[in-house]
């Protein structure tokens, strides 16, 4: 996971100015956008994985990889247990 964190984007994307958010774009094709909720005291995140997976089987495998990468990203970046975000 350390290597993953080190290769995330280096620029600031100012395309969205209506709210506070952080967008990470990784060399692996993973994009994660984290923002605050406008109506509740919580964080929301959106993920995307750009990849080549022409068959159903390859798509399912990439979906599993995405789930693992997102879980690792959340654990490393947000540290939900340490920050009292989950019980």
CNS distance restraints for C-alpha pairs under 8 A (distance, minus, plus):
assign (resid   1 and name CA) (resid   5 and name CA) 6.34 0.50 0.50
assign (resid   1 and name CA) (resid  72 and name CA) 6.70 0.50 0.50
assign (resid   1 and name CA) (resid  73 and name CA) 7.63 0.50 0.50
assign (resid   1 and name CA) (resid  76 and name CA) 7.44 0.50 0.50
assign (resid   2 and name CA) (resid   6 and name CA) 6.33 0.50 0.50
assign (resid   3 and name CA) (resid   7 and name CA) 6.50 0.50 0.50
assign (resid   4 and name CA) (resid   8 and name CA) 6.82 0.50 0.50
assign (resid   4 and name CA) (resid  26 and name CA) 7.61 0.50 0.50
assign (resid   5 and name CA) (resid  73 and name CA) 7.83 0.50 0.50
assign (resid   7 and name CA) (resid  26 and name CA) 6.11 0.50 0.50
assign (resid   7 and name CA) (resid  27 and name CA) 6.48 0.50 0.50
assign (resid   8 and name CA) (resid  24 and name CA) 5.91 0.50 0.50
assign (resid   8 and name CA) (resid  25 and name CA) 5.63 0.50 0.50
assign (resid   8 and name CA) (resid  26 and name CA) 4.48 0.50 0.50
assign (resid   8 and name CA) (resid  27 and name CA) 6.91 0.50 0.50
assign (resid   9 and name CA) (resid  24 and name CA) 5.67 0.50 0.50
assign (resid   9 and name CA) (resid  25 and name CA) 5.11 0.50 0.50
assign (resid   9 and name CA) (resid  26 and name CA) 5.98 0.50 0.50
assign (resid  12 and name CA) (resid  23 and name CA) 7.94 0.50 0.50
assign (resid  13 and name CA) (resid  23 and name CA) 7.04 0.50 0.50
assign (resid  19 and name CA) (resid  35 and name CA) 7.65 0.50 0.50
assign (resid  19 and name CA) (resid  36 and name CA) 7.90 0.50 0.50
assign (resid  20 and name CA) (resid  35 and name CA) 5.94 0.50 0.50
assign (resid  20 and name CA) (resid  36 and name CA) 6.62 0.50 0.50
assign (resid  21 and name CA) (resid  33 and name CA) 6.78 0.50 0.50
assign (resid  21 and name CA) (resid  34 and name CA) 5.51 0.50 0.50
assign (resid  21 and name CA) (resid  35 and name CA) 4.18 0.50 0.50
assign (resid  21 and name CA) (resid  36 and name CA) 6.92 0.50 0.50
assign (resid  22 and name CA) (resid  33 and name CA) 5.63 0.50 0.50
assign (resid  22 and name CA) (resid  34 and name CA) 5.30 0.50 0.50
assign (resid  22 and name CA) (resid  35 and name CA) 6.46 0.50 0.50
assign (resid  23 and name CA) (resid  31 and name CA) 7.16 0.50 0.50
assign (resid  23 and name CA) (resid  32 and name CA) 5.78 0.50 0.50
assign (resid  23 and name CA) (resid  33 and name CA) 4.22 0.50 0.50
assign (resid  23 and name CA) (resid  34 and name CA) 6.43 0.50 0.50
assign (resid  24 and name CA) (resid  31 and name CA) 5.54 0.50 0.50
assign (resid  24 and name CA) (resid  32 and name CA) 5.18 0.50 0.50
assign (resid  24 and name CA) (resid  33 and name CA) 6.22 0.50 0.50
assign (resid  25 and name CA) (resid  29 and name CA) 7.11 0.50 0.50
assign (resid  25 and name CA) (resid  30 and name CA) 6.04 0.50 0.50
assign (resid  25 and name CA) (resid  31 and name CA) 4.47 0.50 0.50
assign (resid  25 and name CA) (resid  32 and name CA) 6.65 0.50 0.50
assign (resid  26 and name CA) (resid  30 and name CA) 5.26 0.50 0.50
assign (resid  26 and name CA) (resid  31 and name CA) 6.22 0.50 0.50
assign (resid  29 and name CA) (resid  48 and name CA) 7.90 0.50 0.50
assign (resid  29 and name CA) (resid  49 and name CA) 5.28 0.50 0.50
assign (resid  29 and name CA) (resid  50 and name CA) 4.85 0.50 0.50
assign (resid  29 and name CA) (resid  51 and name CA) 6.51 0.50 0.50
assign (resid  30 and name CA) (resid  47 and name CA) 7.18 0.50 0.50
assign (resid  30 and name CA) (resid  48 and name CA) 5.74 0.50 0.50
assign (resid  30 and name CA) (resid  49 and name CA) 4.45 0.50 0.50
assign (resid  30 and name CA) (resid  50 and name CA) 6.54 0.50 0.50
assign (resid  30 and name CA) (resid  66 and name CA) 7.66 0.50 0.50
assign (resid  31 and name CA) (resid  47 and name CA) 5.57 0.50 0.50
assign (resid  31 and name CA) (resid  48 and name CA) 5.12 0.50 0.50
assign (resid  31 and name CA) (resid  49 and name CA) 6.30 0.50 0.50
assign (resid  32 and name CA) (resid  45 and name CA) 6.75 0.50 0.50
assign (resid  32 and name CA) (resid  46 and name CA) 5.66 0.50 0.50
assign (resid  32 and name CA) (resid  47 and name CA) 4.59 0.50 0.50
assign (resid  32 and name CA) (resid  48 and name CA) 6.67 0.50 0.50
assign (resid  33 and name CA) (resid  45 and name CA) 5.42 0.50 0.50
assign (resid  33 and name CA) (resid  46 and name CA) 5.17 0.50 0.50
assign (resid  33 and name CA) (resid  47 and name CA) 6.55 0.50 0.50
assign (resid  34 and name CA) (resid  43 and name CA) 6.84 0.50 0.50
assign (resid  34 and name CA) (resid  44 and name CA) 5.77 0.50 0.50
assign (resid  34 and name CA) (resid  45 and name CA) 4.37 0.50 0.50
assign (resid  34 and name CA) (resid  46 and name CA) 6.65 0.50 0.50
assign (resid  35 and name CA) (resid  43 and name CA) 5.73 0.50 0.50
assign (resid  35 and name CA) (resid  44 and name CA) 5.39 0.50 0.50
assign (resid  35 and name CA) (resid  45 and name CA) 6.31 0.50 0.50
assign (resid  36 and name CA) (resid  41 and name CA) 7.57 0.50 0.50
assign (resid  36 and name CA) (resid  42 and name CA) 6.11 0.50 0.50
assign (resid  36 and name CA) (resid  43 and name CA) 4.58 0.50 0.50
assign (resid  36 and name CA) (resid  44 and name CA) 6.00 0.50 0.50
assign (resid  37 and name CA) (resid  41 and name CA) 6.50 0.50 0.50
assign (resid  37 and name CA) (resid  42 and name CA) 5.69 0.50 0.50
assign (resid  37 and name CA) (resid  43 and name CA) 5.81 0.50 0.50
assign (resid  37 and name CA) (resid  44 and name CA) 6.29 0.50 0.50
assign (resid  47 and name CA) (resid  70 and name CA) 7.49 0.50 0.50
assign (resid  48 and name CA) (resid  66 and name CA) 7.98 0.50 0.50
assign (resid  49 and name CA) (resid  66 and name CA) 6.62 0.50 0.50
assign (resid  51 and name CA) (resid  62 and name CA) 7.93 0.50 0.50
assign (resid  53 and name CA) (resid  58 and name CA) 5.05 0.50 0.50
assign (resid  53 and name CA) (resid  59 and name CA) 5.19 0.50 0.50
assign (resid  53 and name CA) (resid  62 and name CA) 7.38 0.50 0.50
assign (resid  54 and name CA) (resid  58 and name CA) 6.71 0.50 0.50
assign (resid  54 and name CA) (resid  59 and name CA) 7.08 0.50 0.50
assign (resid  55 and name CA) (resid  59 and name CA) 6.20 0.50 0.50
assign (resid  56 and name CA) (resid  60 and name CA) 6.23 0.50 0.50
assign (resid  57 and name CA) (resid  61 and name CA) 6.30 0.50 0.50
assign (resid  58 and name CA) (resid  62 and name CA) 6.16 0.50 0.50
assign (resid  59 and name CA) (resid  63 and name CA) 6.14 0.50 0.50
assign (resid  60 and name CA) (resid  64 and name CA) 6.34 0.50 0.50
assign (resid  61 and name CA) (resid  65 and name CA) 6.30 0.50 0.50
assign (resid  62 and name CA) (resid  66 and name CA) 6.04 0.50 0.50
assign (resid  63 and name CA) (resid  67 and name CA) 6.30 0.50 0.50
assign (resid  64 and name CA) (resid  68 and name CA) 6.41 0.50 0.50
assign (resid  65 and name CA) (resid  69 and name CA) 6.15 0.50 0.50
assign (resid  66 and name CA) (resid  70 and name CA) 6.04 0.50 0.50
assign (resid  67 and name CA) (resid  71 and name CA) 6.16 0.50 0.50
assign (resid  68 and name CA) (resid  72 and name CA) 6.20 0.50 0.50
assign (resid  69 and name CA) (resid  73 and name CA) 5.98 0.50 0.50
assign (resid  70 and name CA) (resid  74 and name CA) 6.12 0.50 0.50
assign (resid  71 and name CA) (resid  75 and name CA) 6.19 0.50 0.50
assign (resid  72 and name CA) (resid  76 and name CA) 6.01 0.50 0.50
assign (resid  73 and name CA) (resid  77 and name CA) 5.81 0.50 0.50
assign (resid  73 and name CA) (resid  78 and name CA) 7.83 0.50 0.50
assign (resid  74 and name CA) (resid  78 and name CA) 5.26 0.50 0.50
assign (resid  74 and name CA) (resid  79 and name CA) 6.62 0.50 0.50
assign (resid  74 and name CA) (resid  80 and name CA) 7.50 0.50 0.50
assign (resid  75 and name CA) (resid  79 and name CA) 4.77 0.50 0.50
assign (resid  75 and name CA) (resid  80 and name CA) 6.55 0.50 0.50
assign (resid  78 and name CA) (resid  83 and name CA) 7.58 0.50 0.50
assign (resid  79 and name CA) (resid  83 and name CA) 6.12 0.50 0.50
assign (resid  80 and name CA) (resid  84 and name CA) 6.02 0.50 0.50
assign (resid  80 and name CA) (resid  85 and name CA) 4.68 0.50 0.50
assign (resid  80 and name CA) (resid  86 and name CA) 5.77 0.50 0.50
assign (resid  81 and name CA) (resid  85 and name CA) 6.07 0.50 0.50
assign (resid  81 and name CA) (resid  86 and name CA) 5.60 0.50 0.50
assign (resid  81 and name CA) (resid  87 and name CA) 6.79 0.50 0.50
